[in-house]
Amino acid sequence: MFSISPAAEPLLAAIVEAGIFTRPTLKRFVALMTALIVTMGRRTVSHSMVAIEPLLEGHWSNYHRLYSSAKFSMNCLAAVLVRRVVALLPADAVIQLAADDTVDGKEGDCVWARSAHRDPVRSTHSTTKIKFGHKWLVMCVLVQLKGWDRPWALPVMCGLCISPKTAGTIKRRPKTASQLARQMLVCLMRWLPDRKFTLAGDYQVVTHQTVGFAQRHADRVTVVGGMRGDANLYAAPTNPNRKSRCGGDVAATAVWIIQQYARRWSIEVTFEESRALLGLETTRHWCKQSVLRVTPSCWGCSAS
């Protein structure tokens, strides 16, 4: 295999140890991930192969079929990436998570699960811009690196949000951002059984269901989210038997809550840099398997 950056060698070693890929598939996957970083412009497979053509082995069609036909698990890849990112934090630190959704624009009528979504980047309070593509919920670990005054939001997991209309077309269950956030929390709790988590998200991520989940796992999960814009808080509940819905966060101060919620802004920086440096929204794929693999691989590159 061709040489890679020394900083990426521990991650590659962990992937090899996990046995996620066969040896030929691993070579092609590393080649395409390297090309994703060094290619300028569109990140299509053909354009990426031109950038690293001297390093390619075998027929070009093997690289085109990697995302759509190769057998490997994205969840296993996510588990390896999560453990490598968490290793940057102190062993006893609470893992701070930020989750938000973003739209990955895709053109073409044959793209699997493609639908219309509100584009939060280009929309304003008075004007709504619609973009066709896929809506992804991205879960990031906030890591404070030395020499930086703000935390880095490193993407470790993502899930495809599916509206009820689209779900009926592709014969799958609809998935909201809140449902995906809870599923990702379950995975993280299983992969890291000795760690605690704090999740910050907007009103689409931190819903009553998310708070209820945090309440059931109050010893490990705390959630911080926004309320409705027209909510009015007049006084504490007068019924002493009423169950708390604050997800195990009853001792938190207002300053701590505001700080945790403000730190989630780093994820917006990650979205912008992923579009500018990794060519998000410039990939070209349409079948189900490729849709569920290419964009998560882009997020994984930005974390690694």
Secondary structure, 3 states (H helix, E strand, C coil): CCCCCHHHHHHHHHHHHHCCCCHHHHHHHHHHHHHHHHCCCCCCHHHHHHHCHHHCCCCHHHHHCHHHHCCCCHHHHHHHHHHHHHCCCCCCCCEEEEEEEEEEECCCCCCCCCEEEECCCCCCCCCCCEEEEEEEEEEEEEECCCCCCCCEEEEEEEEEEECHHHHHHHCCCCECHHHHHHHHHHHHHHHCCCCCEEEEECCCCCCHHHHHHHHHCCCCEEEEECCCCCCCCCCCCCCCCCCCCCCCCCCCCHHHHHHHHHHHHHHHHHHHHHHHHCCCCCCCCCCHHHHHHHHHHHHHHHHC
